[in-house]
């Protein structure tokens, strides 16, 4: 059974940094597309960043480009989201997602939560002004 567990959320002031981690257990696929999504109160789920393990292709939402960095550790079956220059509008529950990405383009130009089969429980990020 696949399980994703996020960690690293918390409360920071605007301009600060946080690093989210997501570790997968029971995940045996050779290729993976990892994604980070977030949902703020009253807003729809937003795809923040993604990385494809096969070639390292990445995607970032315009709202986080230049501030967030996604990375992976294939040996540990883990993915990370380094978040710098945080803004109050980054406040949300952040979710890790994974999918073997069979038959999907490895060149990531956008991400849709419906394309991911495995999800973590989420970790809260709160940024105060």
C-alpha positions in Angstrom: 0.0 0.0 0.0 1.4 3.4 -1.1 1.7 6.0 1.6 2.9 9.6 1.3 3.8 11.5 4.4 4.6 15.2 4.3 6.5 17.1 6.9 8.1 20.5 7.3 5.1 22.8 7.5 4.8 25.5 10.1 4.4 29.2 10.7 6.8 31.8 9.4 6.8 35.5 8.8 6.7 37.0 5.4 10.1 36.7 3.7 11.0 33.6 5.5 11.6 30.1 4.3 10.3 26.6 4.8 11.3 23.2 3.3 8.6 20.7 2.9 9.4 17.0 2.6 7.4 14.1 1.3 8.4 10.5 1.8 6.8 7.6 0.0 6.5 4.1 1.3 5.3 1.1 -0.6 5.9 2.9 -3.9 7.6 0.6 -6.4 7.1 2.3 -9.7 10.3 3.0 -11.7 9.1 6.4 -12.8 7.3 9.0 -10.9 5.8 12.4 -11.3 5.8 14.1 -8.0 3.6 17.1 -7.4 3.0 19.7 -4.7 -0.5 21.2 -4.5 -2.0 23.6 -2.1 -5.4 24.6 -1.0 -6.2 27.9 0.8 -9.5 28.4 2.6 -12.2 29.3 0.2 -10.0 28.6 -2.8 -9.6 25.8 -5.3 -6.7 23.3 -5.1 -3.7 24.8 -7.0 -0.8 22.9 -8.5 2.3 24.5 -7.2 5.2 22.5 -8.6 6.0 19.1 -10.1 9.0 17.1 -11.2 9.3 14.0 -13.4 11.8 11.5 -12.1 12.7 10.1 -15.5 14.3 13.3 -16.9 14.0 15.9 -14.2 11.4 18.0 -16.1 9.9 20.5 -13.7 6.8 22.7 -13.5 6.1 25.7 -11.4 3.0 27.8 -11.1 3.6 31.4 -12.0 2.8 32.5 -8.5 5.8 30.6 -7.1 8.4 30.8 -9.9 11.7 32.1 -8.6 10.7 31.5 -5.0 10.0 27.7 -4.7 12.2 24.9 -5.8 11.2 21.3 -6.1 13.7 18.5 -5.9 13.7 14.7 -5.6 15.8 11.9 -4.1 15.0 8.8 -6.1 17.0 6.6 -3.7 14.9 7.7 -0.8 11.6 7.9 -2.8 11.2 11.4 -1.5 10.5 14.9 -2.9 11.1 18.3 -1.4 9.8 21.8 -1.8 12.1 24.6 -0.8 10.0 27.7 -0.3 11.8 31.0 0.0 10.6 34.6 0.2 7.3 33.4 1.5 4.2 35.6 1.2 1.0 35.7 3.2 -0.8 34.5 0.1 1.3 31.3 0.3 -0.7 30.3 3.4 -2.4 27.0 2.6 -2.5 23.3 3.3 0.2 21.8 1.1 -0.2 18.3 -0.3 2.3 16.0 -1.8 1.1 13.8 -4.7 2.7 11.0 -6.8 1.8 9.1 -9.9 3.8 6.6 -12.1 2.8 8.9 -15.0 2.1 6.0 -17.5 1.3 7.4 -21.0 1.6 11.0 -19.9 3.9 13.6 -21.3 7.1 13.9 -19.3 7.4 17.5 -20.5 5.5 19.3 -17.7 3.7 22.4 -18.8 0.9 22.2 -16.3 -0.4 19.8 -13.7 -3.9 18.7 -12.8 -4.7 17.1 -9.5 -6.9 14.5 -11.3 -3.7 13.1 -12.9 -2.2 12.0 -9.5 -3.3 8.7 -7.9 -1.4 9.0 -4.6 -1.8 11.7 -2.0 -0.4 12.7 1.4 -2.5 14.0 4.2 -1.2 17.5 3.9 0.9 19.9 6.0 -0.1 23.4 7.0 1.9 26.4 6.0 1.0 29.8 7.5 2.8 33.0 6.5 2.1 36.1 8.6 2.7 39.6 7.4 
